[in-house]
Amino acid sequence: MEGWIALDSQNLKTFCTVVSEGSMTAAASKLEITQPAVSQQIRQLEKNFGTKLLVRNARKVRPTIQGQILYENSNKVLNIIQQTKHSIQSISLDVKEEKLVVSTLNSLGLYLISPVISHFLKPNKALQLTLFYRKGEDVIKKMQRNEVDVVIVPDLKKEYGKDFPQYRKVHLFKDTMHFVGSGKDMSLPKSLMFKDLKNFRLVKVKDHFPAFNNLFIQKLRSNHINLEPIFECDNVGTVKRVIESSLGCGFLPAHSVRKQLRLGRLVSIAIEDFDYSVDINLYYRADRTNEKLVQILTSLINQQARNTF
């Protein structure tokens, strides 16, 4: 019984982050604590349960069978704790006939926004929420016309070269682009050089990360590679299914593939001389948006991102 008393939500959160990130070093960076602190919390959990929870293989840290059970149930526990916190905070807001217009990209909406909407609305029954999924350029137009209160997109300056002083920025998390292939294809390498991409059938997502696409095209040109996609679509889910079917490989944002990578349905191929990351931010109109509502929405999205990643 004493072992169970020693459990706390921070240890569980750290363990879940290690599993989702695939390494203690990456988890430490994400949690903004030291790697020894992460290791100590994992050892404490393993001592409490009296069993090994993680194993290390050539590519990453993975959970044991016992660790996978703990991971799945810990996420449920952490979600309940977070939802309870949000409900208590929301009830104290006393929202009265307030309207909130939110816009985001399709993939961010599908994987990070849709799962939290019910938790956001339930305690705020007087809130009228409108949610638009749009292409990046369409989201920008809505911001220019001041038609949205909250926007969740990759960093506006880096990706779109835009800056809207009427909107305040809140950093949510850092996203990366993974070059992924089907987990069924045993011939795929663990790593390669950029010039080796000429040997792959490329599947491409359109309109999500314009700065990444520009950098990728520049890299192709500097390596004298003519690589035309065999399939491209602005829907991340569709592109992901094409890749899972072994029809090609392509770049997908981390938030959309972590589950498939963890389950082995997709594999990530490291490109040693090319990588890309970008901040995902929440922007809100400070002059007409309830900041406490923004804080709760931000917290919910961050929690969902931790579960996804």
N, C-alpha and C positions, 0 to 999 in steps of 0.2 A: 504493500500500500504506500510506503514511503516514496518509492520510485514514481508513482503516479502523482503524488503531491508535488514532487520536484519539477514536473512538467510545467512549462509556461508558454504563452503564445509566441514570445520572441524566439525561443528555440525552435518551435514548430515552423515559424515563418522562415527562419534561416535554413532549416532543413529543406523546405519546399523550394526555396530559391536555389539552393545547391543542385537539386534534382532538375529543376527547369533550366538552369543555366548550363549544367553539365560539368561544372568545375567549382572548386572552393574559391579560387582566385576571382573568377567572374562574379560569383555570388557576393564576395566581399566588396568588390567594386560597386555592384548594384545597390547593396545595403549600406554602403559608405561606412564600413567597419573594416578592421584589419583581418587578414587571412588567418592568423593564429586564433583570433576571437571566434571565427567561423568554425575552425577545427575543434576548438574547445567545446562549443555548443553541440556539435555533432557527437563528440565523445561522450558528453553528458547524456544525450539521448540514448546512445547505444548502451551506456551503463544502466540507465533506467529500465530499458527493455531487455537487457541481458542478451543482446544479439547484434550481429553485424547488420547495419542498415544500408551501407554503401560499398560498392566495389569499384575498383579502377581498372579500366582496360586500356587498350592502345590509344583510343581516341578521346575518351571522356569518363567522367564519374557517372555510374549508373546505380539505381537502387537495387537492392536484393529483393526477393519476393516479399520479405517482411517490410522492407523499406517502401516498396510500391504500395502496400496496404496502408502504411502510415502516411504516405504522401497523399493518397486519395482521400483519406478520412481527415487529415489535417487541413486540407483545403476546404473541406466542408465546415470544419470547426471555425477556421479563420473567417470564412464567409459569414457565418452566423454572428460572430463577434462584431464584424465590421457593419453588417446590416443593422444590428441592434444599436450600434453607435449612431449610424445615420438616421435611424428612426427617431431616436431620442433628440438628436440635433434638429431634425426637421420639424418635429412637433413644436419645439420651442420657437420656431420662426414665425408661426401664425401668419402664413401666407394668405393673402386675401385677393382673389380674382386677379392674380398676376399672370402675365403672358411671357413665355420664353421661347424664342425661335433659335434653333440650333441647326448647324449645318456641318457636314464632314464628308470625307471620301467614303466610297462604297466599302472598301475593305476595313477601314477603321470603324465604320458604323457597324458592320456585320460582326466583327470579332470583339470589339471593345465597348461599343455604345449600346447596341440592342440588348445584351445580357443584363445591363444594369438599369434599364428604363423603368421596369416595374418597381424596383427598390427605391427609385427616385420619386416616382409618382405616388406610390401608396400612402406615404405619410403626408403628402402635400396635395390633398384632394381638391383644393381650390386653384391649383396651378393649371394653366392651359399651355401645354407643351406642343410645339410643332418641330418636327425633325426632318431635315432634307438630306438625302444622300446625293451628292453631286460630283462631277469631275472637278479637278482642282481649279481650272480656269473659271468654271461656273460659280464655285465658292468665292473666288476672288471678286467676281462681278457683284455678287450679293453684298460683300463687304464694302465695295466701292459705293454702292447705292444705300448703304446703311440699313439693309433689309434683314440682318441677322444680329442677334444678341450675343451668341456664343458660337465659336468656330473651333473645330479640332482638326488640325492639318499639320503636315511637316513644316518645319521652320519657314516662314514666309519669305524672309530675306534670302536664305540659301537656295530654296527650291524655286521660288517664283520671282525673286528680285523686287519684292513689294514690301512696303512698310505703311501701316495705317496708324497714325498717332492717336486716333480716337479709341483704339483698342488696346487694352492691357494684355500682356503676355504672361502665361503661367506654364512653366516647363512641366511636362508630364513624364516622359521617359525618352531614352535614346533607342532608336530603331536601327537595325542594320539590314543590309541586303544579303541574302544567302543565294549562292548558286546551287540549285538542288536538282536531283534526279530521282528516278523511281527506286524505291527500296527493293524492288524485284530484280533490278539489273545488277547482277553480281560483277559485271565487268567494269563498273565505274571506279575511277581512282579516288583515293582519299584527298589528294591534292594535285594541282597542276599549275603551269604557268599560263599567263593570259594568251600567249600565242597558240596554245594548244586548243583554244576554243574553236578554232577552224575545223576541228574534227568532230564537232557536236552539231546536232540538230537543235536549233534555238527556238524556244517558245518564249513569248514576250508579253509582259503586261504593259498596256498603253496608259498614258495620261496620269500616272500616280506620282512619280518622282522625276520631274523634268530635269533637274540638275544632275541626277544620277544618269538619266538617259543621255544627256549631253556629254558627260564625262566618259560614258561607255563608248559612244560614237567616236570621240576624240582618240580614245585608246585603240579602237579598231583601226582607225586611219593611221595612227603612228606605228602600228604593227603591220600595216599593209594587208589587213584582213577584210575580205568581203564576206560578211556573214548576214544573210537575210533570214528573218524568222520564217519558220514553216507555218507558224500559227501565232496570231496576236489578238488580244482581247482586252477590253478595259475592266473586265470582271476577274478579280484575283481567284475566286473560287473555281471558275471555269478553267483558267490556266493551270491551276493546281491539279485539277482532275486529269487534264491532258498529260501533265508530267507524271502523275501517278500511274498512268496507263502505259508508260515506257515509250511514249511517242516523241519525247525530246527532253531537253533540260532547259532551265531558265532561272532568272533572278526573281526572287519573291521576298517581300518584307518579312522580317523575323516574326512579327506579331501574328502573321497568318499561317505559319508553318511549324511552330514549335511542337504542337500536339502530334502532327504527322511525323516529325523527326524523332520524337520520343517513342512513338509506337513502331518506328521502322518502316512506315509507309513511304517516307521520303528519306534521302540521305543528303547531307550537305557536303559539297566538294570545295575545299579551300583553294582559293586562287592566290598564290604566294605573292604576286606582284600587283594585286588589285583588290581593294576593299572599299566599302562605302558605309557611312553611318550618318544619321541625321536626327536632330531633336524633333520629337512630336510635341507640339505645344497646344495649349488651349488659349484662345484669344476671346476677350469679352468687352462689350461696350461698357465702359466704366460709368458713363453718364446716365444709363437707363437699365442697368442690370443689378439685381439683388446680389451683392457680393457673398452673402452667406449661402445662397443657393449655388453660386459658382463654386464655393469651397466644398460643398457636399458633393456636387457633380464631379469635381476634380478628384476627390477622395475615392469615389466609387469607380471612376475610370482607372485610377492608379491601382486599386485593388484588383480589378479585372485584368489589368496588364500583368500584375504579378502572377495571377492564376494562369494566364495564357502563356507567359514566358517561363 
